[in-house]
Amino acid sequence: MKKITLITGATTGTGYGVAQKFIKMSHNVCITSRDAKRAEQAAEELKAFGDNQVEVFGFGLEALQENQVISVFDILKERGYLVDKLILVAANMGLNMPNFFEVPYEDWIRVIDTNIGWNFMISRQAAKHMVALGGGAIVVVGSVNGIRTTKNRSAYCTSKTGLHGLARNLAVELGSYHIRVNTVVSGGIKTDRYYARPEIQNSVHNKTPYGDIAEFSDIANAAYFLADDSSARIITGAELAVDGGALAQFVYEEEGIRLPDGITFAD
C-alpha cells in the first residue's frame, strides 16, 4: 500500500497552501471540500506543484456526515492508499453571528459540532489507516482563539479550545500506536478577507510584536514540520504558535496604557 496525506478544506486559502507544500515535498495528497466539484478541480490544479510520480485526489465531504467520511477512507484504500498524515484545516468560522445573548443555539452548536465533532470523525478513520501502517501523524490547525478569546465569537473560540483539547487527548490515546498528534496555533492569516477589508488589516488584533501576520506558507511550513517524522519524530501533544508573538503579549495596544505624544516609558 502507498502512503497519502489527507488535507481537509484544501480548495482555497490555508488548506490549499498546505496541500502545495506537501505536494512539493513529493507526498501523494488527498484534499477534501464541501464542494465535490471544486475539490476535483483544485486537485487537478495542485498536480502542477508536484512531479509526475505524485498523485492528487479531491473528494466532496459534508460536515458531520460520518458515512461520507468512512467512504472517503475506504475509496482511498481500494485505490491502494493508506493515510499516514492527516492535516485538519477546514473549520466553521462562525462569522457574523449575534452576540452571546442573541445567537440561536442551533447556529452556535453547529460551529462546535463541525470544528470538534467532524474532526473527531475524520481523525478516527485516519488513525485506523495509521495503525495498519505502524504509525502516522495528525496535525490540527488551531487558533490563538483556542487559548485567548474574542468578544462575540463564543462559538468559534469554544470550538477551537475544544479542538486543542481533542488533539492533546489523541496524542495520549494514540501514542502507543506511534501516531503523533500536534497543533499549529495560528494567529492572523492574510486571507482574501484580510486584503479586502482595511479595518481587518488595521485591527489591533493583527498588530503583532513581530510586526506581521502569517502567509499561507507560514502555516504550511509549520504543519509540514510537525507532520514530518524526521523533524518531529518524538514531538506529540505539542502546540506550535505561528502568530507573530501575539500570544506573548499581555494586552493589545488599544487596551494598554497610552502616553502623551513625545513621552516614553524611559522618561
Phi and psi in degrees as a GROMACS rama.xvg file:
@    title "Ramachandran Plot"
@    xaxis  label "Phi"
@    yaxis  label "Psi"
@TYPE xy
-88.9142  155.638  LYS-2
-93.5402  149.709  LYS-3
-145.137  146.217  ILE-4
-98.3741  128.086  THR-5
-104.762  129.608  LEU-6
-126.961  122.002  ILE-7
-87.3314  151.85  THR-8
60.1142  45.3497  GLY-9
-112.686  23.9063  ALA-10
-89.0234  -10.9465  THR-11
-159.375  169.678  THR-12
58.24  -138.113  GLY-13
-60.8514  -45.524  THR-14
-60.2815  -40.6634  GLY-15
-63.2432  -41.4663  TYR-16
-63.988  -39.0521  GLY-17
-64.1349  -43.1171  VAL-18
-60.9651  -43.439  ALA-19
-54.7058  -46.1032  GLN-20
-59.6058  -49.5878  LYS-21
-67.2636  -36.78  PHE-22
-66.5709  -42.5507  ILE-23
-61.9157  -28.1141  LYS-24
-91.4553  18.2022  MET-25
70.3553  27.9225  SER-26
-89.6561  138.788  HIS-27
-68.6217  141.873  ASN-28
-135.123  138.93  VAL-29
-118.138  127.08  CYS-30
-112.794  152.09  ILE-31
-126.818  155.587  THR-32
-155.735  157.983  SER-33
-69.2264  -19.2851  ARG-34
-102.295  103.999  ASP-35
-60.9166  -42.8259  ALA-36
-63.0298  -42.5647  LYS-37
-65.9049  -36.4467  ARG-38
-62.5564  -42.6997  ALA-39
-66.3778  -40.7505  GLU-40
-64.2664  -45.7096  GLN-41
-63.2561  -37.7193  ALA-42
-60.8176  -41.5532  ALA-43
-63.9534  -41.6387  GLU-44
-63.5755  -40.6102  GLU-45
-69.0648  -23.5449  LEU-46
-58.0357  -26.5832  LYS-47
-65.4632  -18.7106  ALA-48
-87.3265  -6.26074  PHE-49
-116.084  -176.252  GLY-50
-94.0722  -177.829  ASP-51
-68.0419  -13.9906  ASN-52
-86.9158  -14.4105  GLN-53
-86.9891  131.732  VAL-54
-102.792  140.312  GLU-55
-132.671  125.995  VAL-56
-120.658  150.905  PHE-57
-128.8  135.423  GLY-58
-132.771  144.803  PHE-59
-79.8283  139.278  GLY-60
-148.98  107.811  LEU-61
-79.9442  146.079  GLU-62
-60.7457  136.043  ALA-63
68.9519  15.2445  LEU-64
-98.6175  89.9487  GLN-65
-63.4581  -33.7686  GLU-66
-62.5648  -37.3464  ASN-67
-66.3014  -40.4426  GLN-68
-60.305  -48.9676  VAL-69
-60.0742  -40.9652  ILE-70
-61.4739  -42.1339  SER-71
-60.123  -45.161  VAL-72
-68.1897  -35.6158  PHE-73
-66.3592  -41.2024  ASP-74
-62.841  -43.5202  ILE-75
-60.0723  -42.1092  LEU-76
-64.0239  -40.815  LYS-77
-62.4954  -30.6322  GLU-78
-83.6127  -1.12169  ARG-79
95.9751  20.2849  GLY-80
-122.475  141.044  TYR-81
-120.532  137.606  LEU-82
-76.5687  119.977  VAL-83
-110.201  -11.9924  ASP-84
-135.006  130.943  LYS-85
-124.577  123.862  LEU-86
-117.165  113.498  ILE-87
-95.2424  102.742  LEU-88
-109.626  -39.0056  VAL-89
-57.3324  141.244  ALA-90
-156.885  151.264  ALA-91
-89.7654  113.572  ASN-92
-75.6431  -15.9779  MET-93
61.0067  33.6683  GLY-94
-76.5115  155.559  LEU-95
61.2874  27.7098  ASN-96
-87.02  150.534  MET-97
-64.7279  171.671  PRO-98
-71.2169  178.153  ASN-99
-51.1425  -39.3247  PHE-100
-77.7774  -18.6341  PHE-101
-114.839  -20.3332  GLU-102
-65.1328  130.116  VAL-103
-64.0551  138.235  PRO-104
-58.0322  -37.1189  TYR-105
-60.7485  -38.6746  GLU-106
-71.4087  -40.7705  ASP-107
-62.2481  -48.2188  TRP-108
-72.1931  -24.1687  ILE-109
-63.6051  -37.2555  ARG-110
-65.6338  -44.5289  VAL-111
-61.0132  -48.6927  ILE-112
-60.1281  -42.6172  ASP-113
-67.9587  -50.667  THR-114
-77.7712  -19.7323  ASN-115
-111.213  -57.7538  ILE-116
-61.5754  -44.8672  GLY-117
-65.0872  -42.1586  TRP-118
-66.3146  -32.3297  ASN-119
-61.3718  -47.8642  PHE-120
-57.3154  -46.9277  MET-121
-67.8347  -42.235  ILE-122
-61.7017  -38.9406  SER-123
-64.1047  -43.6675  ARG-124
-68.9442  -38.6957  GLN-125
-64.0698  -40.3004  ALA-126
-62.0026  -33.8883  ALA-127
-62.7708  -41.1222  LYS-128
-63.2579  -42.9906  HIS-129
-66.5443  -36.7434  MET-130
-60.4833  -41.8807  VAL-131
-64.7394  -29.7025  ALA-132
-85.7811  -12.5208  LEU-133
89.3831  12.3884  GLY-134
152.089  173.343  GLY-135
172.899  -168.565  GLY-136
-146.007  137.614  ALA-137
-117.885  129.928  ILE-138
-121.28  122.09  VAL-139
-96.2222  128.648  VAL-140
-89.6712  99.7903  VAL-141
-94.3952  -151.168  GLY-142
-155.626  152.821  SER-143
-59.9107  -23.3957  VAL-144
-72.8468  -6.48162  ASN-145
-85.103  -7.4263  GLY-146
-118.229  -41.766  ILE-147
-125.787  151  ARG-148
-106.895  168.637  THR-149
-132.322  140.951  THR-150
-57.9193  143.758  LYS-151
62.0185  22.8981  ASN-152
-128.588  38.1645  ARG-153
-61.2295  -38.1531  SER-154
-65.8235  -49.3501  ALA-155
-64.9251  -47.5138  TYR-156
-62.542  -43.0813  CYS-157
-63.3315  -41.2214  THR-158
-65.6554  -39.3101  SER-159
-71.0744  -36.0196  LYS-160
-60.4687  -44.807  THR-161
-65.0123  -36.6007  GLY-162
-65.9159  -40.8483  LEU-163
-60.1763  -41.2922  HIS-164
-65.1988  -39.8387  GLY-165
-60.6026  -42.3897  LEU-166
-61.7128  -42.8126  ALA-167
-63.2736  -42.3611  ARG-168
-63.1868  -43.6185  ASN-169
-65.3383  -33.9873  LEU-170
-58.7783  -38.6901  ALA-171
-75.8123  -46.4298  VAL-172
-67.4647  -32.771  GLU-173
-102.673  -2.26689  LEU-174
-58.1991  -38.6022  GLY-175
-68.4415  -14.5301  SER-176
-95.2231  8.29281  TYR-177
60.9018  37.6743  HIS-178
-107.564  119.047  ILE-179
-93.986  143.187  ARG-180
-134.716  120.185  VAL-181
-136.833  165.714  ASN-182
-124.92  130.793  THR-183
-89.3902  116.015  VAL-184
-90.8345  99.7186  VAL-185
-85.9369  135.394  SER-186
-91.0633  -147.262  GLY-187
-62.7141  144.725  GLY-188
-128.624  143.151  ILE-189
-80.8976  79.3265  LYS-190
-86.871  176.029  THR-191
-59.4389  -37.5385  ASP-192
-63.2655  -38.4038  ARG-193
-61.8155  -46.3596  TYR-194
-71.2884  -26.5541  TYR-195
-83.3079  -16.0638  ALA-196
-126.986  103.027  ARG-197
-56.1738  -31.2674  PRO-198
-65.4965  -27.8733  GLU-199
-75.757  -41.9683  ILE-200
-60.7419  -36.3101  GLN-201
-93.0202  0.903647  ASN-202
-64.0812  143.063  SER-203
-62.661  -22.8607  VAL-204
-68.8842  -17.2072  HIS-205
-106.518  9.63771  ASN-206
-95.6014  84.0962  LYS-207
-84.3555  160.974  THR-208
-56.9509  -34.4392  PRO-209
-73.5654  -21.3089  TYR-210
91.4646  9.59487  GLY-211
-155.006  161.499  ASP-212
-117.87  178.347  ILE-213
-76.8661  143.067  ALA-214
-85.9204  165.693  GLU-215
-57.025  -37.6637  PHE-216
-64.9762  -28.726  SER-217
-66.0197  -42.4939  ASP-218
-68.2047  -40.746  ILE-219
-61.6483  -43.1603  ALA-220
-64.5879  -39.5165  ASN-221
-67.0132  -42.4296  ALA-222
-62.793  -40.6222  ALA-223
-66.0117  -41.9361  TYR-224
-57.0008  -47.6129  PHE-225
-71.1748  -27.6852  LEU-226
-82.1777  -27.2016  ALA-227
-75.3718  127.009  ASP-228
-68.7746  -27.204  ASP-229
-76.8702  -34.009  SER-230
-89.3035  -24.6134  SER-231
-135.193  37.8339  ALA-232
-53.5361  -39.6102  ARG-233
-110.468  8.65755  ILE-234
-91.7044  118.152  ILE-235
-152.682  149.833  THR-236
72.9409  17.643  GLY-237
-101.325  159.619  ALA-238
-125.071  121.418  GLU-239
-108.232  111.348  LEU-240
-78.7651  126.258  ALA-241
-121.733  77.1388  VAL-242
-140.807  11.7719  ASP-243
64.9787  18.812  GLY-244
88.1404  11.6336  GLY-245
-59.143  -40.7853  ALA-246
-72.7687  -17.7524  LEU-247
-78.1448  -20.8532  ALA-248
-89.4528  145.251  GLN-249
-74.6698  -42.8328  PHE-250
-137.172  157.658  VAL-251
-78.4825  160.338  TYR-252
-54.5324  -43.0855  GLU-253
-68.1068  -18.1599  GLU-254
-98.3776  -5.78995  GLU-255
-89.1271  -173.791  GLY-256
-80.5789  127.377  ILE-257
-101.823  129.579  ARG-258
-103.285  153.234  LEU-259
-58.9844  153.164  PRO-260
-55.088  134.739  ASP-261
87.7983  -7.16699  GLY-262
-107.671  134.875  ILE-263
-122.748  168.664  THR-264
-62.7861  -29.8289  PHE-265
-63.7216  -27.7321  ALA-266
